[in-house]
Amino acid sequence: MRSLWALCALLLSATAAHAASVNVLAAGAWARVQHVIDGDTFVTTRGEHVRLLGINAPEIAHDDKPGEPLGEMARVWLKRRLEGRLVELVWDVQRRDGYGRLLAQVFLRDGSWINGELVEQGLAHVYTFEPNHRFAARLLALEETARKARRGIWRTSRFAVVDARRVGRRMIGQYRIVQGTVQRPRRWRFRLGRLVVSIPRKARVWFDGPLRLHEGARVEVRGVIRMGRRGTLYLALHSPWDLRVLGGGR
């Protein structure tokens, strides 16, 4: 991990001298922010849409859908922090998402890390999808600090950590962090209160083999709560970073 951060520092210093020439195909690129769309997306003066990588800010109201708590606050914060400013975009493995947006860790010229600041302020939560996980450990550490301090979204019922026994249908479609006791552990799935937690076949390549969880272990999982064909509530793990063992078990 130290070597990765050393590499990031090297990229920052090496590209600062070339801030005027933006090349989105380079290892890192400089761009000027023209317009902030929401708490985790903006548009550059070159017309590129950039999605802040590794995090997810609350949704703002759009298409007749109400916004989530602090969604507008996150948008305003990012707008004040970035609009009109020169930023560095640092890539991970995958540079674009399915919508064609650039995926980046965003830094200011003074070294400020915008993705991390949003999480630290409680204006976003960690959202990791493989193969982009270079910054996952540091982002999760910042999130843990914000959660303990009950900053921002962590004061709201919408984003509060949920006990697995209290998961309900009202949460279907929501990204939630859930804690509970493992029941009926299998190679790629287990029960957690009212949830079935599983690792989809296409995501198993990112895990170090089948799960080694014991009955009664306390864990924390994160992901979107969905309903299966038989009415069962389930949550899919797409990355090892979506599962944390808290202790216990035989």
N, C-alpha and C positions, 0 to 999 in steps of 0.2 A: 504493500500500500504506500509506503514511504517513497518508493521509486516512482510510483504513478504520480504522486503529488510533486515530486521533483521534476518530472516531465512536464506537468502543467505549468510549473513556475518557469521552466525553460521556454515553453511556448509563449508565455506572456511576455517575457523579455525580448525574445527573438522577433516577435511580430510587431511590437510597439513602434519600431522605427519605420514600419511600412504601413502605418494606419491609413494613409490616403488612398492606397490601392487595394480595393476589396476583391478577393477572389474566393468565391464560395466553394471552390474545389480544392482549396489548400487545406493543410492539416489544421489550421486555425484561421479565422478570417475576422477582419474588422469591418464593421458596418455602422451606419448612422440610423438611429431609430426615428421613424417618421410618425408612427401612430400606434398606440397601445389599444388592442382590441378588448382584452379582459385581463384577469390576474395572472395569466401564464402564456399569453400570446401577443405578439406585436408584428408590425410590418416595417421593413426597412425602406430607405429612400430608393432602393433598387427594386422595390416591389416584392421582395421575398417575405413570405410569412414565416415567422420563427416561433416554434413551440419550446418553452423552457423545459429542458429534459430532466426527468427523474422526479418531477413534482406535479401536483394537481391543485389548482386554486379553486375555491368555490365558484359555482356557475353564477353568471349574472342573468338577469331576466332577458329572455329572447324568444321570438316566435310564440308569443302568448303564454310562455311558461314562466312561472315565478322564479326569481333568483334564489340562491341558497344563502344562508347566513354569512355575512362578511364578504360576499362576492363583489359587491360594489366597492367596498373598502379596499380589497386587494387590487382591483382595477385602478382605483385612484392612486394607491401607493405606487404601483408600477409606473403609472403615467408620470407622476412627479419625479420618479427616480430615473426614468429612461428617455422620455420624449425629447428629441433634439440632440441627444448625446451620442457620442461615439462609443461603441461597445465591442468587445471581442467575443466571438462565438467559438467555443471549444467543442469539438466533436467527440463522439464516442465511436462505437463500431458502425452503427447504422445511422446515417445522416438525415434521412427523410422518413416521415411516417406515411401511412396509406393515403393521406390527404395531400401529399406533396410538400408539406411544411418541413422546413429545416428543424432539426432537433439539436439543441445546444445547451451547454452550460454557458452562462452569460456573465462576463466580467467587465467592470469599468476600468478606466485607465489607471485608477489608483489601487487596483487589485481587489476592489469590492466584488464579492461573489453574490450575484442577485438571486440565483436559485436558493442558495443557502440562507440568505437574509429573509426571503419570504417564509421559509420553513421555520426559521428561528423566531420570527415575529408572530407565528401562529396564523399566518395568512395563506398557508398551503400545507398539504400533507405529502408524504413521500409516495411515489407512484412508479414502481420499477417494472419494466418489461425488458426481457432479454432480447438481444445480446448487450444492451446498454446498461451496464451496472458499475462502471468505474467509480462513480461518486456515491454509490448507494450507502456504503457504511457511514460516511461522514454525514450524509443527509439524514439517515436514521438517528444518528447521535444528536443532531440538532433538533429533530422532531421530539425525541425523548425529553430533552430539556424543556421544550415548549409545552409539552403535555404535562409534565410535572408542575410547571409554573402556571398551568391553565391559561395560557395566552391565546388570544384570538379565538379561532374555531374550536379550541378545546374547552371553551366555556359553554358551548352550545350543545343542546341535546342531539342535534343532527350529526355532529362529528364526534361526540363522546364515545369512548371505548365501551362496547356492548358486552354484557354477560351473555354467553351462548344460550343460556336458558331463557333469555328474554328476547331473542331474535324472533321477529314476526313477519307476516306478509306485508305489513306496511313498509318494510325495509327493502322489498324486492326492487331491484334496479339501482340500489344505492351502493356506493363503495363504502364499506364499513371495516373497522378494526374490531375483532371479536376475540374475547378471551374465554377459555373454558377448560374442561377436563376431558381428555381423550377417552373415547369408548370404542370398542371393537376395531382396534387398529389393524390394517391390512397393508399390503405392499405399497399401494398407491392411494389409499383412502382411509378415512376414519370418520367417526361421528364425533360431533362437538355440540352437546346440547341438542338443539333442534336442527342443527345443520349437518349435512353431509359434506365433508371437505375432501376434495380429490385433486390429483395432479393429472391434467389431460395428457394424452399420449404424446402430443407434439411438444409439450413442455418438459417431458421427463429427461431429455438430453441435458438440461441445465442442472439437474440434481445429481448428487454423488450416489446414484443407485436408489433402490426402494427406500421408503421411510423406515426408520428404526425407532418408532415411538412405542412406548409402553402404556398399557392400560392404566388410567389414572393420572398420567402426566398432565401438567398444566401447560397450555400453549397459548400463543397469540397468533391469529391469522388475519390477513387483510386481503380484500378483494370485493368484487361485486356480488351481492346476494341475488340469486336467481331461483326460479322455480322449475323443477324437472317435470317430465311428462306425467308422473304419477302424483304430482302435487307436493313432492318433497322439496324442501328448501336446500339449496346447495351453494357452495362457494368453491371456485377453482383457484388453485395456486399456480401461477405462471412463472414463478421465480423462487429460488431458495430464500430470497430476501422477504418473501411473503409469509414466512413461517418462523416463529421464534419460540423456542422451548423455555418456559419459565421455571420449570422444576417439577419434582414429584415423580410419581410412577414407580412401579416395582422393577 
